[in-house]
């Protein structure tokens, strides 16, 4: 992105000790967005790495300024890294990926095109043929099923990090540990329309997973009660008339307002992937 350009798409990539993944993932992101009609940037958020990841990100930024970086002073967690990425990016559309190479950047342009068709405000990926251990898949399925049952949401794969959405969707969304698992739910609670698309999922070839069964299952279930309370107490007023105050929105002209009563995900896909 050149100085003075208006940014269309910001790709947010949280990383923690992913020194073996950054060069390849950066190359894949650049290749996926070669020739697209959008001005784009990639914001890498280093969440307290200790393995040389930050040095790689600095080199990457020098070689290609479209790849920017932000470094936390210590490890705060994936949700905090996303919050930092959202606040330090400038695109009207935000897209997210994990930094471990299991997500495929080639899926993102397809999600963004679906978003720009005008019917939806968030497009959530659903991992087809998930390439994770049985323990991880089972704990994910249990947590996701409980989360949907308690919150009333119908997201197939809330743990999939491959997403594209208008910045407006997440303005005002509460920030808390575990927020990244609830983004589709939090967005639908606010009246925005969400759909799902199947995406590629690859085996991990570098590093190790940063989160175990405790983080994925028990902590995720506990967080669900908080989101359920938020859902029961939240307000989402729709303005009938106003004078002299223009609404600030990053959503396309065809979809500037959340649709009352359109909280449910309108497209659902079956998958063996149900959480992060």
N, C-alpha and C positions, 0 to 999 in steps of 0.2 A: 504494500500500500504506500503510495507516495504522499508526501506532505500536502495537505489541502484537499485530498480525495475524501469524498464521503464514503464511509464504510457501510457496505450492505450486510456482510456476514462476518460475525466473530465466532471463531471456533475456540472453545475453552477446553484445555487438556490439563487436569490435575495430575501431578507426578510425584512419586515418593520412591527414591532409590531405583530409578529406572534407567540407569546409565547404559544398559545393554539394548534398550528399546528406542531411545530418543532419535538417533540418526535415521533409522529405518522408518519410524513413524512419521517424522518430519518430511522425508522424501515421499512417502505415500500420500500425505496431506497435500503437498504441493502438486503432485501428479494428478490427484483427484480433482483439483480445482484449476487445472490447466485449461484455459479456453472457456471457462464459465463466464456468464454475463455479469457476474457480481464482483465488486471490489471486496476483497476479503483480508482478514488478518487471523493469525492464530496466536492466542494468548496462553502460554504455558505457565502453570502455577506450581512452583516447586514447594512442596509442603514439608520442608525441613529435611531434605535429603542429606545423606552423609557419605555418598559413594561417588561423587564427581558429576552427578546429574546437573547441578547448577552451572558448572564450568562448561559442560556441553551446550547448555542453553545459551550461555553468553556467546560461545563460538557460533552457534546457529544464528543468533540475532545479528552478529557482525556480517555473516555471509548472506543473509536474507532478512532484511528488516521487517518483512511481513510476519516473521515469527518473533513475537515479543515474549518477554518473560517477566514474572513477578515472583519473588522469593519470600516465603514466610520465614520469620526468625526461628521458628521451631515447628514441630508437627502439630497441626490443629485438627486434622481429619479432612475427609473428602468433601463434606458439606461446606466446611469453612473455605476450602480451596475453590469450590465453585462460586461461593459468594464473592470472594476476592476477584475471581475471573470476570464475573458479571459486572462488578463495579469498575474494573480497570479496562473494560472493552468498550467499543464505540459502535458496533454494528446494530442495525435495527432488527436483525435476525440473529439469534444466538443458536449455536450448535455445540453439542458436547460429545466428548469421547473419553474413554479411559486411556491411560498411558501405557498399558501393558501389552499392546499389539493384538489383544483378543478381539477388539472392535476393528472393523474395516472402514477406513475413511472413504473408500469408494462408494459407500452407501449414502453419505451425506448429501451430495447433490440431488439425489432422487428424493430424499426427505424434504429438502428445501423447495424443490419444484412442486411437490404435493402441497406444501404450505402456501406457496404463491398462487395456487389455483383458486384460493379465496374462500374455501369452504371451512377451513380449520385454522386454529390458532397455535396448536402444538401437534407435532407428528412424533410419536414415540416408537422406537424400534422394538421388535420382538425377535429374540435370538432363536433362529432355526438351528436344529441339530447342535444344541449346546455342547461345547467341548470342555466340560468340567467334571470333577470327580462325583461319584454317586452321593457321597456325604454332603457335598456342597449343593448338589441339585435337590436332594431331599429336604435339607434344611431350608432352602430357598422356597420350595413349593409350599411347605408348611407355613412359613412366615407370610408369603404372598397371599395364600388363601385366607389366613386369619385377618390380614390387613384389609383385604377386599370385603370380607364379611362384616368386619367391625365398622369400616368407614363408609360402606355402601358403594364403593367404587368398583369398577369392572375392568381395571387395567390387567392385561394378560401378563405383562413382564415389567413391573415397575422398577426392577433392578437393572434394566438395560440402560446403559449410559448413552447410547446412540439416540440423540434427540435433536430436533430442530423446532424452534418456537420464536414467536415475536417477543421482543424485550418487554413489551407492555404486560405480557402474561405474568411475569414474575415480579413486577413492581408491587411492593407492599406485601409480598409473601413473607411470612415470619421465618427468621433464621434460627435454626437449632441443629444440634448434632443429629444426624440421620435424616435431615431434610431431603437429601438427594434421592432417598428411596420413595419419598412421597410427592415428588414434583407433579406427576400427572394428576394425583388426587387433589393437591392444593390448587392446581390450575382449574380443574373442573369445579371445585367448590366455589370458585370465583366467577363461574358462568362462562368460561371460555370453552370452545369446542376442541376436543382431542380425538385423534385417530391413531391407528397403529399400522405399521408396515413391517413385514419380515426383513430381517437383516442378517448378514453373515456373522458367524461367530467362530473364532479360531482358537486352537490350543495355545496355551502360554508357552513360549519358547525361551523367555528370559526372566530372571528374577523369581520371586515367590509372591503369593497372594498376601496382601497386607491385613486381611480380615479373616477371622475364623468363624466357627459355628456360633460361638458366644455372641459376637458382634452382629452376625447376620440373622440369627434366629431369636434369641432371647431379648437382646436390646431392641431389635426391630419390632417385636411384639409389644414390648413396653411402650415404645414410641407411639404405637397405634392408638393407645388409650388417650394420649395427649391430642392427637389429630382428631379423634372422634369428639373430644370435648370442644376443640376449636371449631369443628364443623357445626356442632349444636349451638354455639354461641356467636359464630361469625355473622357479619352483616355484609350485604352486597347491594347497596342501593342503586337504583337506576334513575338518572336525572330526567325529569319531564321537560323542564324549561330552565334557562339560565340567561343572564345578560352580562355581557362584557368580559366573560371568562371563557377562553377557548380551552378545550380539552387537549392535553398533550398526549400523543399516541404514536407508537412506532408501527402500528398495524396497517396493512394495506387498506386502501380506500374502500375496497369491497367488503371489509370485515372489521370496521373500527369499533364496534360495540360487542361486548359479550352477549350471548343470546340467553335471555331468561328461560329457565326450564331446559336448557340444553347441556346440563351438567354431565350427562352420561357419555361415555366414549361411544362414538357412533359406529366404529369399525373395530371388530375384535378378531383376534387370530389365535388359534390353538398352538401351543408350543410347550416344549419340555423345560423352558426357561421361565423362572418366576421370581427371581430376585437377583441381587448382585452377587 
